[in-house]
Amino acid sequence: MERLVKESDAKINSGINSGINLGSLETEQRNHHTMSIDTLSTLEMVQLITREDQRVIDAIEAATDQIAAAIDAIVPRLRQGGRLIYLGAGTSGRLGVLDASECLPTFGVGEESVLALIAGGDRALRHPVEAAEDQEDAAVTDLAKIGLSKKDILCAIASSGRTPYALSALQYAGSLGAATISLACVSESAIGKIADYPIEVIVGPEVITGSTRMKAGSAQKMVLNMLSTGAMIKLGKVYQNLMVDLRATNQKLIERARQMVVAATAIDYEQATELLEAADYHVKSAIVMAHLAVDYPMARQLLAKHQGMVRAVLAEAIAKEIK
C-alpha cells in the first residue's frame, strides 16, 4: 500500500495525470497527518480535523502585514467613490459573494462600494460550474459589464493562486490602472506575482487532498472578513466596537440598533427608541443626538462634516467645551 501511495504522489508531482504540476502547490500535497483518517472513529476524525484547522490561525497571523497593506489600499479608493470588487471561481468566488453581500446589513454599504463576481455567474453559487474557472475571456467580460475603472480595487481570490479566471482579471484590471489585491493559499503564487498587494496565507496540505473548501476556504473567509471589516472601521462605519452604520431592515436589526444606542450613550432603552425613531433609525445620528443634545438634521450635518466619524464629531464637541 505504501508503495502505491508513493507512486501515486509521484505521478501527481510530475503532472502526468493533469498536465499541470499540481503537486508543487501546498494545497494539493498530501497531508501525512491524515493518511489514515478513513480508519478513525468519528470523534477521532473530528479531533484531527480540528487540529488541522488550528493551523489556519497561525497562517493568517503570518500574513497580517500583507492584509493590513491591502486594507490601507482599499480605504482611500472607497472614500473617493471607487469600489472593492471580489472575484473568484468555485469556493473562492462563493466566499467573495458571501462577504460582499454581508456589507449592506452590517455596514450600510451596497454594491456601489463592495461587490463580487464569480466565474460562471449566479448559477455557480448553487451549482458547480467547474469549467468556468478556465475561461479567461469571461473575467474580462464580467469586469467590463460592471464598468471596472482605475478608481476601483480588485481582489482576486484563488486558493491555488493560478486560476486562469483570476489571473486574467488581474491583468485586465492592471491594464486599466485599477489597484489589485490577490488572495492565495500557496507561496509565490502566480496571482501574487502580478497583484499590487499580494496576500498569501499558507495553510498547508488539506485534510482531504485538494479539498480547498476546508482549510484554504476557512482562511479565505477570515481574510475577506478582515479586509471588509478593517476598511469599514477606517471609514467610520464602526464606533467603539459597534456597527453603527447597520441598516435596521428587520426586527432583529431594529433591536440591535436600540441596544447599540443604549451601549454608546448614557440614555435608557425608551429614550434610545425615541431618538432612533426621530433619526429614521440612523444609529450614528441617534448617538450624536444623545451626546450633544442636537436634532436629527444637525446630527447629520455634523457627521457629514467629519466623513461619518462619530468619534471625530464628539471629539470636536469636547474640544470646543474645553476652550
C-alpha positions, -999 to 999 in steps of 0.1 A, spaced: 0 0 0 28 25 9 45 18 -24 12 25 -43 7 58 -24 43 69 -33 38 60 -69 5 80 -70 22 110 -54 50 108 -79 25 108 -108 8 139 -94 41 157 -88 52 150 -124 19 164 -138 12 131 -157 -25 130 -147 -35 166 -153 -9 183 -174 -4 208 -145 22 204 -118 -4 205 -90 19 186 -67 41 217 -64 12 236 -47 9 233 -9 -28 230 -12 -25 199 -35 1 180 -15 -10 150 7 -13 156 44 6 130 62 -12 137 94 -45 125 78 -34 95 58 -54 71 80 -84 94 86 -107 68 69 -99 44 97 -106 67 127 -137 68 149 -160 98 143 -146 115 174 -110 110 164 -118 122 129 -134 154 142 -105 160 166 -80 155 138 -98 180 115 -99 205 144 -62 202 150 -56 209 113 -80 238 113 -60 254 141 -31 259 116 -53 284 98 -49 310 125 -11 307 125 -11 310 87 -32 342 89 -10 356 117 20 352 94 2 373 67 -10 402 89 14 427 73 1 418 38 -36 420 50 -30 454 66 -14 468 35 -44 457 14 -68 474 38 -49 506 36 -51 504 -2 -89 498 -1 -98 527 22 -88 557 0 -104 541 -31 -137 536 -13 -135 571 1 -131 585 -33 -160 567 -48 -143 536 -61 -153 500 -54 -139 469 -38 -146 441 -62 -141 405 -51 -136 379 -79 -130 342 -79 -141 308 -91 -158 279 -71 -154 281 -34 -132 312 -37 -159 330 -57 -187 320 -33 -167 333 -3 -163 366 -21 -200 369 -28 -208 360 8 -185 387 22 -198 414 -2 -234 406 5 -230 410 42 -216 445 39 -251 460 33 -268 449 65 -237 452 86 -222 485 74 -250 500 52 -228 496 22 -241 481 -10 -228 472 -45 -220 509 -51 -190 502 -28 -185 464 -24 -195 437 -49 -184 403 -60 -181 383 -92 -180 345 -95 -169 326 -126 -200 311 -142 -223 338 -128 -251 334 -102 -258 298 -112 -223 289 -99 -234 300 -64 -255 269 -60 -243 246 -88 -207 236 -97 -196 252 -130 -161 238 -128 -150 247 -164 -158 284 -157 -125 289 -138 -106 283 -171 -124 309 -191 -100 338 -192 -122 359 -216 -151 356 -192 -132 375 -165 -127 405 -188 -163 404 -200 -176 402 -164 -154 432 -153 -163 452 -183 -200 447 -176 -197 463 -142 -176 492 -156 -143 484 -138 -122 516 -138 -90 529 -123 -109 542 -93 -117 506 -82 -96 480 -64 -99 443 -75 -94 414 -51 -88 382 -70 -92 351 -48 -78 317 -57 -66 291 -32 -42 276 -58 -30 311 -68 -32 301 -105 -68 301 -116 -70 315 -152 -102 334 -144 -84 352 -116 -52 358 -135 -70 372 -165 -90 395 -142 -58 409 -125 -42 415 -159 -72 434 -172 -76 454 -140 -39 464 -142 -42 475 -178 -69 499 -167 -49 513 -138 -71 498 -111 -54 487 -80 -52 449 -74 -51 425 -44 -46 388 -47 -55 362 -20 -39 328 -24 -31 299 -1 2 289 -17 36 306 -16 50 325 -47 15 323 -63 10 333 -99 -17 358 -89 6 372 -62 33 380 -88 11 403 -107 -10 419 -79 -2 452 -63 -10 438 -29 -5 400 -27 -18 381 3 -5 345 7 -19 325 36 -1 292 37 -24 267 54 -5 236 42 -20 204 28 -57 199 32 -73 172 54 -86 157 22 -61 162 -5 -70 191 -27 -103 199 -9 -96 236 -6 -131 243 7 -116 232 40 -85 250 55 -80 272 25 -117 282 24 -116 289 61 -85 311 57 -100 329 27 -132 337 46 -113 350 76 -91 372 54 -120 386 34 -138 394 67 -107 413 78 -104 432 45 -140 444 45 -143 449 83 -109 467 85 -118 490 57 -152 498 72 -137 506 106 -113 530 90 -142 546 71 -161 553 103 -187 525 99 -178 514 134 -178 534 166 -161 517 196 -169 482 185 -205 488 174 -217 485 138 -233 519 138 -240 521 101 -261 490 100 -294 491 82 -323 482 105 -342 462 80 -358 436 103 -369 432 139 -335 417 150 -316 446 135 -340 472 149 -335 457 183 -297 457 177 -299 494 168 -316 502 201 -291 482 221 -262 500 204 -276 534 212 -280 524 248 -245 510 249 -229 540 233 -247 566 254 -260 572 289 -296 570 280 -321 542 286 -339 519 263 -370 540 259 -350 572 252 -329 553 227 -361 541 209 -374 577 207 -342 590 193 -339 563 167 -375 570 156 -367 607 153 -335 598 134 -352 573 110 -333 546 127 -299 560 117 -278 548 146 -249 572 142 -273 602 143 -291 589 173 -258 586 192 -247 621 183 -282 634 192 -279 618 226 -244 631 234 -248 666 220 -285 673 225 -290 682 189 -318 674 164 -315 649 136 -307 674 108 -279 689 129 -265 654 137 -264 645 100 -247 678 93 -220 672 119 -215 636 107 -211 648 71 -185 674 82 -164 646 97 -169 619 70 -193 600 91 -169 595 120 -189 596 153 -157 598 174 -145 628 154 -178 646 159 -177 640 197 -140 649 199 -147 683 182 -175 690 207 -153 682 237 -125 704 223 -149 733 220 -161 728 256 -125 729 268 -118 761 250 
